[in-house]
Amino acid sequence: MNKDLVSTRHLPRPAEPLWLEWLTLCGAFAFCTWLLGIRGVWALLLGADPTGLTLVILAVFGCATLWCGQRSRELQRQRRLLAEPQLARTDERCWAAEYRQALARDAGTAADLLLEHSHGPHGTAWWVNGIQLKLGLMGKVIGFSMLALSIGKVQSFDPSQSQELLRSLTAGLGVALLTTMVGLVGNILLGLQLTRLDRFADVLVADIQHNALTKDGA
């Protein structure tokens, strides 16, 4: 009875549906994209930004989101290999198997190898997430620069030129605010995905290490 209780404690946790979570999130993104499109928001954002930074931020966010989908699928695959050892024996890219093999030679190297597999690519993704925010701030600087240049060109106030001046000021202010807003939203949404990936990878690493130590101690 005690042996059954111990073996039950050592069973790996059930796999979380990380891939399905990402697909659900992508479905929400697709719906929001369609809704903003029919409302004319995309035309407003892209038309009000002559610098093209808004389009660049959206492209970065789209590519990073697709990468998060690929990464979530890989993490869930590794979780499945951990839960089903018979599949892990036929898979050459099983992190748990590589960790157990490296653990027999050097525990420190084994831990570094496992962390590189599980968290290494996430560092670059977080850097890309920061790029969105920096591009938004760059658009803010460019927009206020356009605003300052428009004001600097005014040598004397002429009521007949007020409409043209107001249009120039509005264009600079629009670039500053819209690019900053798009960068912030993209940063928040991509950060949400990366935080979920990091948390899933943390639990996966802990379970792989616990599983290896349990088998060694058995």
N, C-alpha and C positions, 0 to 999 in steps of 0.2 A: 504493500500500500504506500509506504514511504517512497519507494522507487518510482511508482507511478506519479506521485505528487512532484518529485524532483524533475522527472522528465517532462511533465506538463509545464513547469516553470521555465524550462529551457526551450520550449517551442518558440519559433520566431513569430513576431507579431504579424497579423494579417496585413496584406498589402493594401495601402491606401490607393484609391482611384485617382492618382495624380494626373494621368493622361486624360481621363474623362473630365477632371476639373478644368484642365486647360482647354479642352474642346468646348466646354460650357462657357468659359470666359470668352473664347473666340467667337462663339455664337452671339454673346452679348455685344462684343465689339462690332460684329458685322451688322447687327440690328441698329446700333447707334450710328454707324457709318451711313447706313441707308437712310435713317431718319434725318440726320443732319444734311444729307444730300438733297432730299426732297424739300427741306426747309430753306435751302439755299445758303447754308452756313459755309460749306466748303468753297463755293464760288466767292463768298464774301471774304473769307480768310486768304485765299490765294490771290484774289484780285486786289486786295488792299496791301499786299506785301510785294513791292517790286524787287526786293533783294532775293527772293526765292528761298529764304531761310525756313519759312514755314513748311514748304514742300520737303526740304532736306530733313527737318525734324520728323515729319510724318514718315519719310522713307526709312530713317534710322529706327523709329519705333516699330514699323512694320517688320523690318528684317530681324530686329531683336526679339520681337514676339514670336516669330516663326522659329527662331533658335530656341527659345524657351519651350516651345512645343516639342522640338526634337530632343531637348535635354530631359524634359519630363518623361518622355517615352523611354529613354535610356535608363533613367533612375528607376522607373517602375519595372523595367526588364531585369535590372540587377536585384531588385527586391524579390522578384519572382524566382530568380535563380537561387537566391539564398533560401527561400522557402521550399524549393523542390531540388534537392541535391542530385537527383538522377538527371535533371536537365543540365545542371552545372558541370557534370562530368563530360558532357559532349560539347560544351561551349568554351572556346579558347579565350574569350574576353570576359570571363567571370571574375569580378573583383574579389569575391570571397575566396575563390580558389587561389588566386595570385597572392592574396594576403597570407593564407595559411602556408603556402610554399616559402614566401619570404620570411615568415615568422620563425621557421625552422633554422634560418641562417642568421638573421639579425632583427631583433624586435623593433629597433629604432627605424631601420630602413623600411621595414614592413609598414609601420605606421605612416611614414612619409609617403610611401607609394600609394597607400589607400587614400590618404587625404588629397594627393594630387589627382587621382582618378575622380574622387567625389566632389571636391571643391575647387580644383585648379581652374577649370574653364569659367567658373563663376566670377573670378576676379576680373577677367576681361569684360564680362557682361556688365558688372557694376561700373566699370570705367566707361563703357558705352552709355550706360544710364546717366552718368554725370555729364557726358557730352551733350545730351539733349538740353540740360539746364544751362550749360555754357553757351550753346547756340542761341537759346532764348535770350540770355543776357547780352549776347553780341548783337542780336536784333534790337534790343532796347538801346544799346549804345549808338547803333547806326541810326535808329529812329530819332533819338534826341539830337544827334549830330545834324541830321537833315533839318530838324526843327531850328537848331541854332544857326545853320547856314541860311535858311530862309529869312530869319529875322535879321541876320547880318547884312543881307542884300538890300534891306530897306534903308534908303538914305533920307527920304522925306515921306511923310504920310500923305497919300493921295487917295481920296475916297473912291476914285474910279478903279484903283488897284486893290481895294480891300477884299473883293471876292477872290481874286487870284491868290492873294497873300493868305487868306483863310484856308483856301484849298491846299496850299503848300504846307501850312502848319498842321492841318488835319492829317495829311498823308504821313508826315514824320511821326506824329503822335500815334497814328494807327499802327505803323510798323513797330514802334516801341512796345505798345501794349499787347498787340496780338501775338507777336513772336514770343514774348515773355509768357503769356498765358498758355500757348501751345507747348512750350518747353516745360513748364511746370506740370501740366496735365500728363504729358508723356512721361516725365520723370516719376510721377506718383504711380501711374499705372504699371510701368515696367518695374519699378521698385517693388510693387506688390507681388508680381510674378517671381522676381528673383528671391524675395524673402521666403516665399513658399518653397522654392527649390532648395534654398539653403537649409531650411528646417527639415525638409524631407531627407536631404543628404546627411544632416547631423544624426538623425535617428537611424538611417541606414548604416552609417559608420559604426555607431554604437552597437547595433545588432550584429554586424559582421565580426567585430572584435569579441563580443560576448559569445557568439557562436563558436569562434575559433578556440577561445580559452576553455569553453565548456567541453569541447571535443578533446582538447589536449589533456584536460583534467579527468576525463572519464576513464 
